[in-house]
Amino acid sequence: MTAHPPRPLDGITVVSLEHAIAAPFCTRQLADQGARVIKIERPGVGDFARGYDERVHGLSSHFVWTNRSKESLTLNLKHDAAEPILSDLLAEADVLVQNLAPGAAARMGLDFDTLHAQFPRLIVCDISGYGEGGPYETKKAYDLLIQSEAGFLSVTGGPGPDEMAKAGCSVADIAAGMYAYSNILSALLLRGRTGEGSHIDVSMLESLVEWMGYPMYYAFDGATPPPRAGASHSTIYPYGPFPTGDGGTVMLGLQNEREWQLFCEKVLEQPALARDERFDANFKRSENRAALRALIDEVFAELSAEQVIERLESAQIANAHVNDMAGVWQHPQLAARDRWRSVMTPGGEVPAALPPGRNAAYEPRMDAVPALGQHSEAILKQLGYADEDVDKLRQAGTI
C-alpha cells in the first residue's frame, strides 16, 4: 500500500532519453503526478544540463529544477549490450520521451513505427526544435534560436533596432515541455479508450508560435506589428514600470476609462487631468505617452514605492512590486499559501516550489534529484540481472 493518497499517474512508467530542458521539464511534471520516470543518461557525463553551472550546492540550477523525483540509469546506447536492457524497460513502460538530436532515435530503432510493432501500448513522444519533416527538420535548435524564429524577439525588448531582448528564462523549451506533458496526458486518456499507444511529435517552434497568438493577429493581413516597448505595454498606457522617489520601481496597469479617472483622482491627485484632450482615451494616452510619463514621474518622484502602491491599492488600480529573485524566494503570497517544500539533492536539501495547480485530493510528488547513475543497479536487478551481470556491464562501460 502507498503511504500517500493516490496520485493521477501512480503506476505509470516513463522512460526518457532526455537532456537540457524541454524533455526533462515534461517528465518532471509527469513525476510530480506520481509517474515513475527512469531517466537514461550517458555513463560518466550524464545529461549535459548537469554541467551548466554549480549554483545549487555544487549542482546545476537547471538540473535541480527539472529532475526531481526521477531515477537515473546510466546506459551507453551505442553498446550492443544496452539494446536488450532498453527493450526490457520499454516492454514494461507506458511512455517513451526523447529529445535527442534529430534522427538519432530513429537510427537506434526507436522511431514510433518500429516501437509500435513491438510494444503496441507504448506512447512515444518526440520533442525537437522544428518537428518531423519540412526543410528545418535537421536544423539545430536552441532556445534563443527558436525565440528568434518564432518572432518572440521581434516584440520583446526596447524600441530601438538594437534593443531586442530574449526572455530571461528558456520560454521555448518550457513551452515545448508543457505541450509534451499535456499531449502525453491526452494520449494516456486515448489509450484508455483504444488500448493503443500513439505517437506525439512536439516542436519547440510550434509551441512558441502558439504563444505568439496576440502579436500575430495584431499584425494580421500585413498590418503593422506591435512595437517593442520594453517592460511597458505596446498599445495600452499607462501600463508598465515607473520609478519612485526612493529609488524603487512600481509596475502598474490601467485597462479602461473608469480606471483612468480613478488614477487621476486618487493616485496623481489631479482629477482635471482625466479630461485633458491629450489623454481622454487610451489610444491618445498611448500616442502621447512621453508627455504623460513626465507628469506621472513628477508625482511619483515625491513618493516612495510603498506610498505609490498604497495609492494604487486605494484606487483599485492593478499594481505589482518589481521583484528580483530574492524577492520571489521571500514572496509573502507564496509563503501564505504554503507553496514551498524541501527536496533532497546529491549536494544537500533545497527548497522547491510545488507545481502550479492545487488538487485537494493529493499532494504532488516531491522526491529527490538523482545523482548520475544512482539507480542503475536497482533498475537492472528489477529487470532480472544478477550481481555478476551488473558488474560485467559496468566493467564494459555499458552502464
C-alpha positions as a Markdown table, in Angstrom:
| # | Residue | x | y | z |
|---|---|---|---|---|
| 1 | Met | 0.0 | 0.0 | 0.0 |
| 2 | Thr | 1.2 | 3.5 | -0.7 |
| 3 | Ala | 1.9 | 5.9 | 2.2 |
| 4 | His | 0.1 | 8.8 | 0.4 |
| 5 | Pro | -3.3 | 9.4 | -1.2 |
| 6 | Pro | -3.4 | 8.1 | -4.8 |
| 7 | Arg | -2.0 | 10.4 | -7.4 |
| 8 | Pro | -3.2 | 10.5 | -11.0 |
| 9 | Leu | -0.2 | 8.9 | -12.6 |
| 10 | Asp | 0.6 | 6.3 | -9.9 |
| 11 | Gly | 1.5 | 3.1 | -11.7 |
| 12 | Ile | 2.6 | 4.8 | -15.0 |
| 13 | Thr | 6.2 | 4.2 | -16.0 |
| 14 | Val | 8.0 | 6.7 | -18.2 |
| 15 | Val | 11.4 | 6.0 | -19.9 |
| 16 | Ser | 13.1 | 9.2 | -21.0 |
| 17 | Leu | 16.1 | 9.7 | -23.3 |
| 18 | Glu | 16.4 | 13.3 | -22.3 |
| 19 | His | 18.8 | 16.3 | -21.9 |
| 20 | Ala | 18.7 | 20.0 | -21.4 |
| 21 | Ile | 15.2 | 21.5 | -20.5 |
| 22 | Ala | 12.3 | 20.6 | -22.8 |
| 23 | Ala | 12.0 | 16.8 | -22.2 |
| 24 | Pro | 13.3 | 16.9 | -18.6 |
| 25 | Phe | 10.7 | 19.6 | -17.7 |
| 26 | Cys | 8.0 | 17.5 | -19.3 |
| 27 | Thr | 8.9 | 14.3 | -17.5 |
| 28 | Arg | 9.4 | 16.1 | -14.2 |
| 29 | Gln | 5.8 | 17.1 | -14.4 |
| 30 | Leu | 4.8 | 13.5 | -15.0 |
| 31 | Ala | 6.7 | 12.5 | -11.9 |
| 32 | Asp | 5.0 | 15.3 | -10.0 |
| 33 | Gln | 1.8 | 13.5 | -10.7 |
| 34 | Gly | 3.1 | 10.1 | -9.5 |
| 35 | Ala | 4.7 | 8.6 | -12.6 |
| 36 | Arg | 7.8 | 6.6 | -12.2 |
| 37 | Val | 10.4 | 8.3 | -14.5 |
| 38 | Ile | 13.5 | 6.4 | -15.5 |
| 39 | Lys | 16.0 | 8.9 | -16.9 |
| 40 | Ile | 18.6 | 7.3 | -19.1 |
| 41 | Glu | 21.9 | 9.1 | -19.1 |
| 42 | Arg | 25.3 | 8.7 | -20.7 |
| 43 | Pro | 27.8 | 7.0 | -18.4 |
| 44 | Gly | 30.4 | 9.3 | -16.9 |
| 45 | Val | 28.8 | 12.6 | -18.0 |
| 46 | Gly | 25.0 | 12.2 | -18.0 |
| 47 | Asp | 22.5 | 14.8 | -19.1 |
| 48 | Phe | 24.7 | 17.7 | -20.2 |
| 49 | Ala | 22.5 | 20.1 | -18.2 |
| 50 | Arg | 24.2 | 18.7 | -15.1 |
| 51 | Gly | 27.2 | 20.8 | -16.1 |
| 52 | Tyr | 25.5 | 24.1 | -16.9 |
| 53 | Asp | 26.6 | 25.7 | -13.6 |
| 54 | Glu | 27.2 | 24.8 | -9.9 |
| 55 | Arg | 24.9 | 27.3 | -8.2 |
| 56 | Val | 22.9 | 24.8 | -6.0 |
| 57 | His | 25.2 | 23.1 | -3.6 |
| 58 | Gly | 27.6 | 22.4 | -6.5 |
| 59 | Leu | 24.8 | 21.3 | -8.8 |
| 60 | Ser | 23.3 | 22.9 | -11.9 |
| 61 | Ser | 20.3 | 25.2 | -11.3 |
| 62 | His | 18.6 | 23.9 | -14.5 |
| 63 | Phe | 19.1 | 20.3 | -13.5 |
| 64 | Val | 17.8 | 20.7 | -9.9 |
| 65 | Trp | 14.7 | 22.4 | -11.2 |
| 66 | Thr | 13.8 | 19.8 | -13.9 |
| 67 | Asn | 14.9 | 16.5 | -12.5 |
| 68 | Arg | 13.4 | 15.8 | -9.0 |
| 69 | Ser | 11.5 | 12.6 | -8.3 |
| 70 | Lys | 13.4 | 10.6 | -11.1 |
| 71 | Glu | 15.6 | 7.5 | -11.2 |
| 72 | Ser | 18.9 | 7.8 | -13.1 |
| 73 | Leu | 20.1 | 4.9 | -15.1 |
| 74 | Thr | 23.4 | 5.2 | -16.9 |
| 75 | Leu | 23.3 | 3.4 | -20.2 |
| 76 | Asn | 25.6 | 3.7 | -23.3 |
| 77 | Leu | 23.1 | 3.2 | -26.1 |
| 78 | Lys | 25.9 | 2.7 | -28.5 |
| 79 | His | 26.8 | -0.6 | -26.8 |
| 80 | Asp | 25.2 | -3.8 | -28.1 |
| 81 | Ala | 24.5 | -4.9 | -24.5 |
| 82 | Ala | 22.4 | -1.8 | -24.0 |
| 83 | Glu | 19.7 | -2.8 | -26.5 |
| 84 | Pro | 18.2 | -5.7 | -24.5 |
| 85 | Ile | 18.2 | -3.5 | -21.4 |
| 86 | Leu | 16.3 | -0.7 | -23.1 |
| 87 | Ser | 14.0 | -3.3 | -24.7 |
| 88 | Asp | 13.2 | -4.8 | -21.3 |
| 89 | Leu | 12.4 | -1.3 | -19.9 |
| 90 | Leu | 10.2 | -0.4 | -22.8 |
| 91 | Ala | 8.3 | -3.7 | -22.5 |
| 92 | Glu | 7.1 | -2.5 | -19.1 |
| 93 | Ala | 6.8 | 1.2 | -19.8 |
| 94 | Asp | 3.8 | 3.3 | -20.7 |
| 95 | Val | 5.6 | 6.3 | -22.3 |
| 96 | Leu | 8.9 | 6.9 | -24.0 |
| 97 | Val | 10.0 | 10.5 | -24.2 |
| 98 | Gln | 13.1 | 11.6 | -26.2 |
| 99 | Asn | 14.7 | 14.9 | -27.3 |
| 100 | Leu | 17.9 | 13.5 | -28.8 |
| 101 | Ala | 19.4 | 15.2 | -31.9 |
| 102 | Pro | 17.1 | 14.9 | -34.9 |
| 103 | Gly | 17.1 | 11.5 | -36.4 |
| 104 | Ala | 19.2 | 9.9 | -33.6 |
| 105 | Ala | 16.3 | 8.0 | -32.0 |
| 106 | Ala | 15.2 | 6.6 | -35.4 |
| 107 | Arg | 18.8 | 5.4 | -36.2 |
| 108 | Met | 18.6 | 3.4 | -33.0 |
| 109 | Gly | 15.3 | 1.8 | -34.0 |
| 110 | Leu | 13.4 | 4.0 | -31.6 |
| 111 | Asp | 11.0 | 5.5 | -34.1 |
| 112 | Phe | 7.3 | 5.1 | -33.4 |
| 113 | Asp | 6.6 | 2.6 | -36.2 |
| 114 | Thr | 9.3 | 0.2 | -35.1 |
| 115 | Leu | 8.4 | 0.5 | -31.4 |
| 116 | His | 4.7 | 0.3 | -32.0 |
| 117 | Ala | 5.1 | -3.1 | -33.7 |
| 118 | Gln | 6.9 | -4.4 | -30.6 |
| 119 | Phe | 5.0 | -2.5 | -27.9 |
| 120 | Pro | 1.6 | -1.6 | -29.2 |
| 121 | Arg | 0.5 | 0.1 | -25.9 |
| 122 | Leu | 3.6 | 2.3 | -25.7 |
| 123 | Ile | 3.1 | 6.1 | -26.2 |
| 124 | Val | 6.1 | 7.7 | -27.9 |
| 125 | Cys | 6.7 | 11.4 | -27.5 |
| 126 | Asp | 9.4 | 13.0 | -29.7 |
| 127 | Ile | 10.4 | 16.6 | -28.8 |
| 128 | Ser | 12.6 | 18.6 | -31.3 |
| 129 | Gly | 13.2 | 22.1 | -32.4 |
| 130 | Tyr | 11.2 | 22.1 | -35.6 |
| 131 | Gly | 9.3 | 18.8 | -35.8 |
| 132 | Glu | 9.4 | 15.9 | -38.1 |
| 133 | Gly | 9.5 | 16.8 | -41.8 |
| 134 | Gly | 9.9 | 20.1 | -43.5 |
| 135 | Pro | 13.1 | 22.0 | -44.5 |
| 136 | Tyr | 14.1 | 22.7 | -40.9 |
| 137 | Glu | 13.8 | 19.2 | -39.6 |
| 138 | Thr | 17.5 | 18.6 | -39.0 |
| 139 | Lys | 18.4 | 22.2 | -38.2 |
| 140 | Lys | 20.0 | 22.8 | -34.8 |
| 141 | Ala | 17.6 | 24.4 | -32.3 |
| 142 | Tyr | 18.5 | 26.1 | -29.1 |
| 143 | Asp | 16.0 | 28.2 | -27.0 |
| 144 | Leu | 17.3 | 31.6 | -28.2 |
| 145 | Leu | 17.2 | 30.5 | -31.8 |
| 146 | Ile | 13.6 | 29.4 | -31.5 |
| 147 | Gln | 12.7 | 32.7 | -29.8 |
| 148 | Ser | 14.2 | 34.3 | -32.9 |
| 149 | Glu | 12.4 | 32.1 | -35.5 |
| 150 | Ala | 9.1 | 32.3 | -33.7 |
| 151 | Gly | 9.1 | 36.1 | -33.7 |
| 152 | Phe | 9.4 | 36.4 | -30.0 |
| 153 | Leu | 12.4 | 38.7 | -30.2 |
| 154 | Ser | 10.6 | 41.0 | -32.6 |
| 155 | Val | 8.1 | 42.1 | -29.9 |
| 156 | Thr | 10.4 | 41.8 | -26.8 |
| 157 | Gly | 12.9 | 44.5 | -25.7 |
| 158 | Gly | 13.2 | 48.2 | -26.3 |
| 159 | Pro | 12.1 | 50.2 | -29.3 |
| 160 | Gly | 15.5 | 50.7 | -31.0 |
| 161 | Pro | 16.8 | 48.5 | -33.8 |
| 162 | Asp | 19.5 | 47.0 | -31.5 |
| 163 | Glu | 17.3 | 46.7 | -28.4 |
| 164 | Met | 15.6 | 43.4 | -29.0 |
| 165 | Ala | 15.8 | 41.1 | -25.9 |
| 166 | Lys | 15.4 | 37.4 | -25.3 |
| 167 | Ala | 13.3 | 36.1 | -22.4 |
| 168 | Gly | 15.2 | 35.7 | -19.2 |
| 169 | Cys | 14.2 | 32.1 | -18.9 |
| 170 | Ser | 14.0 | 29.3 | -21.6 |
| 171 | Val | 10.5 | 30.0 | -22.8 |
| 172 | Ala | 10.7 | 27.9 | -26.0 |
| 173 | Asp | 12.0 | 24.9 | -24.0 |
| 174 | Ile | 9.3 | 25.4 | -21.3 |
| 175 | Ala | 6.6 | 25.8 | -23.9 |
| 176 | Ala | 7.6 | 22.5 | -25.6 |
| 177 | Gly | 7.8 | 20.7 | -22.3 |
| 178 | Met | 4.4 | 21.9 | -21.3 |
| 179 | Tyr | 2.8 | 20.8 | -24.6 |
| 180 | Ala | 4.6 | 17.4 | -24.4 |
| 181 | Tyr | 3.3 | 17.0 | -20.9 |
| 182 | Ser | -0.3 | 17.8 | -21.8 |
| 183 | Asn | -0.2 | 15.7 | -25.0 |
| 184 | Ile | 1.1 | 12.7 | -23.0 |
| 185 | Leu | -1.8 | 13.1 | -20.6 |
| 186 | Ser | -4.2 | 13.2 | -23.6 |
| 187 | Ala | -2.5 | 10.1 | -25.1 |
| 188 | Leu | -2.9 | 8.2 | -21.8 |
| 189 | Leu | -6.7 | 9.0 | -21.9 |
| 190 | Leu | -6.9 | 8.0 | -25.5 |
| 191 | Arg | -5.1 | 4.7 | -24.8 |
| 192 | Gly | -7.7 | 4.0 | -22.1 |
| 193 | Arg | -10.3 | 4.0 | -24.8 |
| 194 | Thr | -8.5 | 2.3 | -27.7 |
| 195 | Gly | -5.9 | 0.2 | -25.9 |
| 196 | Glu | -3.3 | 1.5 | -28.4 |
| 197 | Gly | -0.3 | 3.8 | -27.8 |
| 198 | Ser | 0.1 | 6.8 | -30.1 |
| 199 | His | 2.9 | 9.0 | -31.5 |
| 200 | Ile | 3.4 | 12.6 | -30.3 |
| 201 | Asp | 5.5 | 15.0 | -32.2 |
| 202 | Val | 6.2 | 18.2 | -30.3 |
| 203 | Ser | 8.1 | 21.1 | -31.9 |
| 204 | Met | 9.6 | 23.9 | -30.0 |
| 205 | Leu | 8.9 | 26.3 | -32.9 |
| 206 | Glu | 5.2 | 25.4 | -33.0 |
| 207 | Ser | 4.9 | 25.6 | -29.2 |
| 208 | Leu | 6.3 | 29.1 | -29.0 |
| 209 | Val | 4.3 | 30.2 | -32.1 |
| 210 | Glu | 1.2 | 29.3 | -30.3 |
| 211 | Trp | 2.1 | 31.7 | -27.5 |
| 212 | Met | 2.6 | 34.4 | -30.1 |
| 213 | Gly | -1.1 | 34.5 | -30.9 |
| 214 | Tyr | -1.8 | 38.1 | -29.9 |
| 215 | Pro | 1.1 | 39.8 | -31.8 |
| 216 | Met | 0.4 | 37.6 | -34.8 |
| 217 | Tyr | -3.2 | 38.5 | -35.0 |
| 218 | Tyr | -2.4 | 42.2 | -34.2 |
| 219 | Ala | -0.3 | 42.1 | -37.3 |
| 220 | Phe | -2.9 | 40.1 | -39.3 |
| 221 | Asp | -3.0 | 40.5 | -43.1 |
| 222 | Gly | 0.1 | 42.7 | -43.3 |
| 223 | Ala | -0.9 | 45.1 | -40.5 |
| 224 | Thr | 1.9 | 46.9 | -38.6 |
| 225 | Pro | 3.1 | 44.6 | -35.7 |
| 226 | Pro | 3.1 | 45.8 | -32.1 |
| 227 | Pro | 6.2 | 47.8 | -31.4 |
| 228 | Arg | 8.8 | 46.7 | -28.8 |
| 229 | Ala | 8.0 | 48.6 | -25.6 |
| 230 | Gly | 10.4 | 47.2 | -23.1 |
| 231 | Ala | 8.5 | 46.3 | -19.9 |
| 232 | Ser | 5.7 | 48.6 | -20.9 |
| 233 | His | 2.6 | 47.6 | -22.9 |
| 234 | Ser | 3.0 | 48.3 | -26.6 |
| 235 | Thr | -0.6 | 49.6 | -27.1 |
| 236 | Ile | -2.1 | 50.4 | -23.6 |
| 237 | Tyr | -0.9 | 53.3 | -21.4 |
| 238 | Pro | 0.0 | 53.8 | -18.6 |
| 239 | Tyr | 1.0 | 50.2 | -18.3 |
| 240 | Gly | 4.4 | 49.2 | -17.2 |
| 241 | Pro | 7.2 | 50.2 | -14.8 |
| 242 | Phe | 7.5 | 53.7 | -13.2 |
| 243 | Pro | 10.4 | 54.9 | -10.9 |
| 244 | Thr | 9.7 | 56.3 | -7.4 |
| 245 | Gly | 11.4 | 58.8 | -5.3 |
| 246 | Asp | 13.2 | 56.3 | -3.0 |
| 247 | Gly | 14.9 | 54.6 | -6.0 |
| 248 | Gly | 12.3 | 51.9 | -6.3 |
| 249 | Thr | 10.1 | 50.9 | -9.2 |
| 250 | Val | 6.4 | 50.1 | -9.3 |
| 251 | Met | 4.6 | 48.2 | -12.0 |
| 252 | Leu | 1.0 | 49.4 | -12.8 |
| 253 | Gly | -1.6 | 48.9 | -15.4 |
| 254 | Leu | -4.8 | 50.6 | -16.5 |
| 255 | Gln | -7.4 | 48.8 | -18.6 |
| 256 | Asn | -10.3 | 51.2 | -19.1 |
| 257 | Glu | -11.5 | 54.8 | -18.8 |
| 258 | Arg | -13.0 | 54.3 | -15.3 |
| 259 | Glu | -9.6 | 53.3 | -14.0 |
| 260 | Trp | -8.0 | 56.3 | -15.8 |
| 261 | Gln | -10.3 | 58.7 | -13.9 |
| 262 | Leu | -9.5 | 57.0 | -10.6 |
| 263 | Phe | -5.8 | 57.1 | -11.4 |
| 264 | Cys | -6.0 | 60.8 | -11.9 |
| 265 | Glu | -8.1 | 61.5 | -8.8 |
| 266 | Lys | -6.6 | 59.2 | -6.2 |
| 267 | Val | -3.1 | 58.4 | -7.4 |
| 268 | Leu | -1.9 | 61.6 | -9.2 |
| 269 | Glu | -4.4 | 63.7 | -7.2 |
| 270 | Gln | -5.0 | 65.7 | -10.4 |
| 271 | Pro | -8.7 | 65.0 | -11.3 |
| 272 | Ala | -8.8 | 67.5 | -14.1 |
| 273 | Leu | -6.1 | 65.6 | -15.9 |
| 274 | Ala | -8.7 | 62.9 | -16.7 |
| 275 | Arg | -10.4 | 65.4 | -19.1 |
| 276 | Asp | -7.2 | 66.5 | -20.8 |
| 277 | Glu | -7.8 | 66.0 | -24.5 |
| 278 | Arg | -4.3 | 64.5 | -24.9 |
| 279 | Phe | -5.2 | 61.7 | -22.5 |
| 280 | Asp | -9.0 | 61.1 | -22.5 |
| 281 | Ala | -8.9 | 57.9 | -24.5 |
| 282 | Asn | -6.4 | 55.0 | -24.3 |
| 283 | Phe | -5.2 | 55.5 | -27.9 |
| 284 | Lys | -4.5 | 59.2 | -27.1 |
| 285 | Arg | -2.6 | 58.3 | -24.0 |
| 286 | Ser | -0.5 | 55.7 | -25.9 |
| 287 | Glu | 0.2 | 58.3 | -28.7 |
| 288 | Asn | 1.2 | 60.9 | -26.1 |
| 289 | Arg | 2.9 | 58.6 | -23.6 |
| 290 | Ala | 6.0 | 60.8 | -23.4 |
| 291 | Ala | 4.1 | 63.7 | -22.1 |
| 292 | Leu | 2.0 | 61.6 | -19.7 |
| 293 | Arg | 5.1 | 59.8 | -18.5 |
| 294 | Ala | 6.6 | 63.1 | -17.5 |
| 295 | Leu | 3.6 | 64.0 | -15.4 |
| 296 | Ile | 3.5 | 60.6 | -13.7 |
| 297 | Asp | 7.2 | 60.7 | -13.0 |
| 298 | Glu | 6.9 | 64.2 | -11.4 |
| 299 | Val | 4.3 | 62.9 | -8.9 |
| 300 | Phe | 6.0 | 59.6 | -8.2 |
| 301 | Ala | 9.3 | 61.4 | -7.6 |
| 302 | Glu | 7.9 | 62.7 | -4.3 |
| 303 | Leu | 6.7 | 59.3 | -3.1 |
| 304 | Ser | 8.3 | 56.0 | -2.0 |
| 305 | Ala | 7.4 | 52.8 | -3.8 |
| 306 | Glu | 5.2 | 51.7 | -0.9 |
| 307 | Gln | 3.4 | 55.0 | -0.9 |
| 308 | Val | 2.7 | 54.7 | -4.6 |
| 309 | Ile | 1.4 | 51.2 | -4.1 |
| 310 | Glu | -0.8 | 52.4 | -1.2 |
| 311 | Arg | -2.4 | 55.0 | -3.5 |
| 312 | Leu | -2.9 | 52.4 | -6.3 |
| 313 | Glu | -4.5 | 50.0 | -3.9 |
| 314 | Ser | -6.8 | 52.7 | -2.7 |
| 315 | Ala | -7.9 | 53.4 | -6.3 |
| 316 | Gln | -8.1 | 49.7 | -7.0 |
| 317 | Ile | -5.6 | 50.1 | -9.8 |
| 318 | Ala | -3.6 | 46.9 | -10.7 |
| 319 | Asn | -0.1 | 47.1 | -9.5 |
| 320 | Ala | 2.9 | 45.0 | -8.5 |
| 321 | His | 6.3 | 45.1 | -6.9 |
| 322 | Val | 9.2 | 44.7 | -9.3 |
| 323 | Asn | 10.8 | 41.7 | -7.5 |
| 324 | Asp | 14.3 | 40.3 | -8.0 |
| 325 | Met | 14.9 | 36.6 | -7.3 |
| 326 | Ala | 15.5 | 37.3 | -3.6 |
| 327 | Gly | 12.0 | 38.9 | -3.6 |
| 328 | Val | 10.5 | 35.8 | -5.2 |
| 329 | Trp | 12.1 | 33.5 | -2.7 |
| 330 | Gln | 10.6 | 35.6 | 0.1 |
| 331 | His | 7.3 | 36.3 | -1.5 |
| 332 | Pro | 4.6 | 36.6 | 1.2 |
| 333 | Gln | 1.9 | 35.2 | -1.0 |
| 334 | Leu | 3.9 | 32.0 | -1.7 |
| 335 | Ala | 4.6 | 31.7 | 2.0 |
| 336 | Ala | 1.0 | 32.2 | 3.0 |
| 337 | Arg | -0.2 | 29.6 | 0.6 |
| 338 | Asp | 2.5 | 27.1 | 1.8 |
| 339 | Arg | 4.0 | 26.7 | -1.7 |
| 340 | Trp | 7.4 | 25.5 | -0.7 |
| 341 | Arg | 8.7 | 22.0 | 0.1 |
| 342 | Ser | 12.1 | 20.6 | 0.8 |
| 343 | Val | 13.7 | 18.3 | -1.8 |
| 344 | Met | 16.9 | 16.3 | -1.3 |
| 345 | Thr | 19.8 | 16.6 | -3.9 |
| 346 | Pro | 23.2 | 14.9 | -4.0 |
| 347 | Gly | 24.5 | 18.2 | -2.6 |
| 348 | Gly | 22.0 | 18.6 | 0.2 |
| 349 | Glu | 18.5 | 19.7 | 0.9 |
| 350 | Val | 17.0 | 22.6 | -1.1 |
| 351 | Pro | 13.6 | 24.3 | -1.2 |
| 352 | Ala | 11.4 | 23.7 | -4.2 |
| 353 | Ala | 8.1 | 25.3 | -5.3 |
| 354 | Leu | 5.1 | 23.0 | -5.6 |
| 355 | Pro | 3.9 | 22.6 | -9.2 |
| 356 | Pro | 1.2 | 25.1 | -10.1 |
| 357 | Gly | -2.4 | 23.9 | -9.5 |
| 358 | Arg | -3.5 | 22.6 | -6.2 |
| 359 | Asn | -5.7 | 19.5 | -6.0 |
| 360 | Ala | -7.2 | 18.9 | -2.6 |
| 361 | Ala | -7.2 | 15.1 | -3.2 |
| 362 | Tyr | -3.5 | 14.6 | -3.2 |
| 363 | Glu | -0.1 | 16.3 | -2.8 |
| 364 | Pro | 2.3 | 16.3 | -5.8 |
| 365 | Arg | 5.3 | 14.0 | -5.6 |
| 366 | Met | 8.4 | 16.0 | -4.5 |
| 367 | Asp | 11.2 | 13.4 | -4.2 |
| 368 | Ala | 15.0 | 13.7 | -4.5 |
| 369 | Val | 17.0 | 14.9 | -7.5 |
| 370 | Pro | 19.1 | 11.8 | -8.5 |
| 371 | Ala | 22.9 | 11.5 | -8.7 |
| 372 | Leu | 24.2 | 10.3 | -12.0 |
| 373 | Gly | 23.5 | 6.5 | -12.3 |
| 374 | Gln | 22.2 | 6.4 | -8.7 |
| 375 | His | 19.5 | 3.8 | -9.6 |
| 376 | Ser | 21.3 | 1.8 | -12.3 |
| 377 | Glu | 21.9 | -1.3 | -10.2 |
| 378 | Ala | 18.5 | -1.3 | -8.6 |
| 379 | Ile | 16.8 | -1.0 | -12.0 |
| 380 | Leu | 18.8 | -3.7 | -13.6 |
| 381 | Lys | 18.1 | -6.1 | -10.7 |
| 382 | Gln | 14.4 | -5.4 | -11.1 |
| 383 | Leu | 14.8 | -6.5 | -14.7 |
| 384 | Gly | 16.4 | -9.8 | -13.5 |
| 385 | Tyr | 20.1 | -9.0 | -13.9 |
| 386 | Ala | 22.3 | -10.8 | -11.4 |
| 387 | Asp | 25.1 | -9.1 | -9.5 |
| 388 | Glu | 27.8 | -10.6 | -11.7 |
| 389 | Asp | 25.9 | -9.4 | -14.8 |
| 390 | Val | 25.7 | -5.8 | -13.5 |
| 391 | Asp | 29.4 | -5.9 | -12.7 |
| 392 | Lys | 30.2 | -7.0 | -16.3 |
| 393 | Leu | 28.1 | -4.2 | -17.7 |
| 394 | Arg | 29.8 | -1.7 | -15.5 |
| 395 | Gln | 33.3 | -3.0 | -16.4 |
| 396 | Ala | 32.4 | -2.8 | -20.1 |
| 397 | Gly | 31.2 | 0.8 | -19.8 |
| 398 | Thr | 27.7 | -0.1 | -20.8 |
| 399 | Ile | 26.4 | 1.4 | -17.5 |
